[in-house]
Amino acid sequence: MNTNVEVLVVDDLTHMRRLVKTMLKNLGFRSIHEAGDGKEALEVLESKNIGLIVSDWNMLNMTGIEFLRQVRSMEKYRDTPFLMVTAEATKENIIEAIGAGVSNYVVKPVQADIFESKLRLILKKS
């Protein structure tokens, strides 16, 4: 797993961003950026060279699914690994996320071993 890529963590809850960042650091990632919603995350994407996105679904201003659609419409980030980390576990939401181009999906509460296995899987494909 290439841990040298720049990572963007998007979640409206500070403690969730901190949790995800800690798990990423424990896996060896060092360049981690964060945003509190999809709009803020789009600004980060314009100024950085992000190689992995980890995003929540439920956020104000721009939801994770809206953010995912925006990311997939951008040439530069069309194929960037995108892991959705969310409490939204309904079959319909998972299907919607897959249709929008999510790389994989982790349901909260996040377990570190599942998070790692999903990350390894999507980074192996990219």
C-alpha positions as CSV (number, residue, x, y, z in Angstrom):
1,M,0.0,0.0,0.0
2,N,1.5,3.3,-1.1
3,T,1.3,5.6,2.0
4,N,3.2,8.4,0.3
5,V,0.0,9.8,-1.3
6,E,-1.7,13.0,0.0
7,V,-5.0,12.1,1.7
8,L,-8.1,14.3,2.1
9,V,-10.4,13.5,5.1
10,V,-13.8,15.0,4.8
11,D,-16.2,15.0,7.8
12,D,-18.3,17.6,9.6
13,L,-17.4,16.2,12.9
14,T,-14.0,17.1,14.2
15,H,-13.7,14.0,16.4
16,M,-14.4,11.7,13.3
17,R,-11.8,13.5,11.3
18,R,-9.3,13.0,14.1
19,L,-10.2,9.3,14.4
20,V,-9.7,8.7,10.7
21,K,-6.5,10.7,10.6
22,T,-5.2,8.6,13.5
23,M,-6.0,5.4,11.7
24,L,-4.3,6.7,8.6
25,K,-1.2,7.8,10.5
26,N,-1.1,4.3,12.2
27,L,-1.0,2.8,8.7
28,G,1.9,5.1,7.7
29,F,0.2,8.0,5.9
30,R,1.9,11.3,6.7
31,S,0.4,13.9,4.4
32,I,-3.2,14.3,5.5
33,H,-5.5,17.2,4.8
34,E,-9.0,17.8,6.2
35,A,-12.2,19.5,5.4
36,G,-15.5,20.0,7.2
37,D,-17.8,19.5,4.2
38,G,-17.8,18.9,0.5
39,K,-17.5,22.6,-0.4
40,E,-14.4,23.0,1.7
41,A,-13.0,19.8,0.3
42,L,-13.4,21.0,-3.3
43,E,-11.2,24.0,-2.3
44,V,-8.5,21.6,-1.0
45,L,-8.6,19.5,-4.2
46,E,-7.9,22.6,-6.2
47,S,-4.8,23.5,-4.2
48,K,-3.3,20.0,-3.5
49,N,-2.5,16.8,-5.4
50,I,-4.7,14.4,-3.5
51,G,-4.3,10.7,-4.1
52,L,-6.9,9.3,-1.7
53,I,-10.2,10.7,-0.4
54,V,-12.0,9.5,2.8
55,S,-15.4,11.2,3.2
56,D,-18.5,11.1,5.3
57,W,-21.9,11.1,3.7
58,N,-24.0,13.3,6.0
59,M,-22.6,16.9,6.1
60,L,-24.1,20.3,5.8
61,N,-23.4,22.6,2.7
62,M,-22.5,19.7,0.5
63,T,-23.1,16.0,1.4
64,G,-20.5,13.3,0.8
65,I,-22.5,11.9,-2.2
66,E,-22.7,15.3,-3.8
67,F,-19.0,15.7,-3.2
68,L,-18.3,12.3,-4.7
69,R,-20.2,13.3,-7.8
70,Q,-18.3,16.5,-8.1
71,V,-15.0,14.6,-7.7
72,R,-15.9,12.1,-10.4
73,S,-16.7,14.9,-12.8
74,M,-13.2,16.4,-12.4
75,E,-10.7,15.0,-14.9
76,K,-7.8,15.2,-12.4
77,Y,-9.7,13.2,-9.7
78,R,-11.9,10.9,-11.9
79,D,-10.0,7.8,-10.8
80,T,-8.8,8.8,-7.4
81,P,-9.6,6.2,-4.7
82,F,-12.6,7.4,-2.7
83,L,-13.6,5.7,0.5
84,M,-17.0,6.6,2.0
85,V,-17.1,6.3,5.8
86,T,-20.7,6.8,7.0
87,A,-23.6,5.7,9.2
88,E,-25.7,5.4,6.0
89,A,-25.9,1.6,5.7
90,T,-29.1,1.2,3.7
91,K,-28.9,-0.9,0.5
92,E,-30.2,2.1,-1.5
93,N,-27.5,4.4,-0.2
94,I,-24.8,1.8,-1.0
95,I,-26.2,1.4,-4.5
96,E,-26.3,5.1,-5.0
97,A,-22.7,5.5,-3.8
98,I,-21.5,2.7,-6.2
99,G,-23.4,4.4,-9.0
100,A,-21.7,7.7,-8.3
101,G,-18.3,6.0,-8.4
102,V,-17.3,5.3,-4.8
103,S,-14.3,3.0,-4.6
104,N,-15.5,1.3,-1.4
105,Y,-17.7,1.9,1.6
106,V,-17.2,1.6,5.4
107,V,-20.1,1.8,7.9
108,K,-19.7,3.6,11.2
109,P,-18.7,2.8,13.9
110,V,-15.4,2.4,12.1
111,Q,-13.3,-0.6,13.1
112,A,-9.6,-0.1,12.3
113,D,-9.1,-3.6,10.8
114,I,-12.0,-3.1,8.4
115,F,-10.9,0.4,7.5
116,E,-7.4,-0.9,6.7
117,S,-8.6,-3.8,4.6
118,K,-10.9,-1.6,2.6
119,L,-8.1,0.9,2.1
120,R,-5.7,-1.8,1.0
121,L,-8.2,-3.1,-1.5
122,I,-8.9,0.2,-3.2
123,L,-5.3,1.3,-3.2
124,K,-4.3,-2.0,-4.7
125,K,-6.7,-1.4,-7.6
126,S,-5.4,2.1,-8.3
